Amino acid sequence: MHHYGIEFGRIQYSSHALRKLFADIGGGQELAIRNDPTDICAIGVIHPADGTLLIVSAIDENTPPISFHELILKFTNVLNVTVGLELKIRRALVDTLFRVPAR
């Protein structure tokens, strides 16, 4: 837990209840988290003192209602496209530097 909230699955979450918990126990605490793997819009945080479940929403209100699996696939696809584009740019640069005919 940090001053801005919690980061889980590359998404930041925060709520009024979580900020109050941060004020009560401080940052750097490890908390038990529960999540619905089919929805990344919110997570549950177990209050360490009384065991109640705090529902904590994603900070970004535009977080799509997708599963963590879909998020991983989307992120992986973006990386693959980025890496593929980077390789094409590097090849073009090397071809230009060494005057290799276009492929």
N, C-alpha and C positions, 0 to 999 in steps of 0.2 A: 504494500500500500504506500502510495506517494501523495504529496500534497495535491496533485491533480486528480487522483483517483487510483484506479487499478488498470494495468495493461494485461490483457488476456487474449491470446490468439491474434496478436498484432493490432488489437482494437483497444482504445481507451474507454473506460467506463467510469461514471461518477453519478452521485446522487446526493441529496441533502442529508439523508441518513448516513451515507458513507463519510461525508465531510464531518458530520458530528462525531462519528466513530474515530476518525483521524484526530479530531481535537481532543477526544477523551484518552486515547491510548498512544497517539503519536504515529509517526511514519516508520517505515522499515519493518513493519510487522508482517509475518506470514499469516494469511487467513485462508480458511477453507472456502473453496469456491465450488458452486454447483452450476452447471450449464445445461441447457437443452441443446444437444448437438445439431438440431434442425433449425435453430434460430439464433443468430449472432447479435440480435438487437438488445438483449439484456442478459445479465448473469445474476446468480444468487450468491450472496456472501453470508457466511454463517458468523453471527456476532459471537466473539470469543467468550464473553462473560455469561450471556443468558441463552445462547444457542438459537436465537431467533434468526429467521431468514430475511435478509435485506435484499430487495430487488433493486438492482443497479443497472440503469440504462446506458447505452453507448453514448459517449459525449457528442459524436457527430449524429445529428438528427437525420441525416440522409443515409445512414447505414441501412443497406438493403436487407429485407427479411429473407436471408439465405442461410444455408447451413454452413458450419465450419468447413465441411468437406468441399462445398461449392466455392467457398472463399479460397481454400488452398488451391483448387483447380484453376480458379481465375488468376490468382497470384502467379502460379506456375506458368500459365499460358502467357502472361505479360512478360515474365522473365525470358521465356523461350523466344518470344518475338523480339525482345530487346537484344538478347544475345545474338540472334540471327541477323538482325539489322547491323549490330556492331561488327560482326564478322564481315558482312558485305562491304561496309565502309572501310574496314581495314584492308580488305582485298583490293578495293578500288584504289586506295592510297598507295599500296605497294605496287600495283600495276602501273599507276601513274608515275611513281618515282623511278621505276625500272623500265618504263615504256613497254609494258607487255600489252599485246593486243587485247581488246575487250573480249570477255567470255560470253 
